Amino acid sequence: MGFRFRKSIKLFPGVRINLSKSGVSTSVGVKGATVNFSEKGTRGTVGIPGTGVSYTERIAPSRKLMSPAPAPTKGTSAATVLGWAFVIVCFLVILARIKG
């Protein structure tokens, strides 16, 4: 079994700095919906609070992991649209909680 380290520091409501053996990341969101920004890329997570059930998807890979410029495609993938919609909804929820 390998050694693990993880520490999460709450900066203010909805924003955390996460420290681990593999690096540092920032999480923004509320219970049930979070966006995580790290050196490995951007991930969105949606879950049902208190159940342990969640779904995580990479919204954007890190620049290191990205291959050379892909050939242009026609249209936008559904995953990309859903990813950006998720990010926008998270920020709107955070703004609503901060104001109210």
C-alpha atoms as one frame of an Amber mdcrd trajectory, in Angstrom:
protein
   0.000   0.000   0.000   1.379   3.414  -0.959   1.738   6.549   1.127  -0.956
   9.204   0.606  -1.247  12.821   1.664  -4.196  15.166   1.135  -5.117  18.434
   2.816  -7.898  20.849   1.853  -7.865  24.470   3.039 -11.057  26.536   2.842
 -10.230  30.061   1.657 -13.813  31.329   1.760 -17.242  29.823   0.991 -17.093
  27.892  -2.253 -13.291  28.086  -2.753 -10.675  25.604  -1.522  -6.960  25.033
  -2.038  -6.131  21.318  -2.149  -2.662  20.037  -1.290  -1.499  16.495  -1.998
   1.619  14.503  -2.646   1.064  14.947  -6.389   0.515  18.730  -6.377  -1.730
  21.708  -5.650  -5.174  22.437  -7.072  -8.062  24.853  -6.546 -11.706  23.802
  -6.203 -14.637  26.151  -6.766 -18.238  25.170  -6.142 -20.915  24.129  -3.698
 -22.009  20.806  -2.239 -22.957  18.640  -5.166 -21.181  20.641  -7.902 -17.473
  21.479  -8.067 -14.929  22.555 -10.673 -11.287  21.697  -9.942  -8.360  23.472
 -11.611  -4.935  21.825 -11.457  -1.772  21.276 -13.428  -3.384  18.089 -14.779
  -6.323  20.009 -16.267  -9.828  21.094 -15.324 -12.404  18.654 -13.967 -16.071
  19.062 -13.179 -17.795  16.914 -10.563 -21.511  16.598  -9.900 -22.764  14.471
  -7.023 -25.571  13.733  -4.624 -24.415  15.116  -1.251 -24.225  12.584   1.565
 -24.449   9.518  -0.670 -20.935   9.136  -2.040 -22.388   8.997  -5.565 -20.789
  11.377  -8.044 -19.779  11.818 -11.682 -16.491  13.426 -12.733 -15.494  14.518
 -16.213 -12.416  16.250 -17.576 -13.540  19.605 -18.957 -10.144  20.647 -20.316
  -6.845  18.747 -20.309  -3.665  20.418 -19.129  -1.582  22.160 -21.742   1.151
  19.600 -21.118  -1.183  16.720 -22.023  -2.648  18.365 -25.102  -1.421  17.079
 -28.429  -0.430  19.450 -31.242  -3.285  21.529 -32.610  -6.048  19.166 -33.706
  -7.613  19.493 -37.115 -10.603  21.829 -37.092 -13.930  20.080 -36.727 -17.402
  21.083 -37.748 -19.537  21.912 -34.738 -18.943  21.448 -31.032 -19.146  18.150
 -29.160 -21.957  17.610 -26.681 -19.413  16.931 -23.916 -17.810  20.336 -24.462
 -21.158  22.120 -24.353 -22.183  20.242 -21.190 -18.812  20.969 -19.594 -19.079
  24.701 -20.171 -22.727  24.727 -19.090 -21.657  23.023 -15.851 -18.937  25.626
 -15.213 -21.345  28.515 -15.838 -24.029  27.043 -13.555 -21.452  26.531 -10.773
 -20.323  30.136 -10.938 -23.911  31.413 -10.968 -24.731  29.314  -7.897 -21.647
  30.626  -6.115 -22.518  34.234  -6.965 -26.093  33.733  -5.748 -24.852  32.294
  -2.439 -22.344  35.113  -1.935 -24.959  37.825  -2.597 -27.734  36.169  -0.600
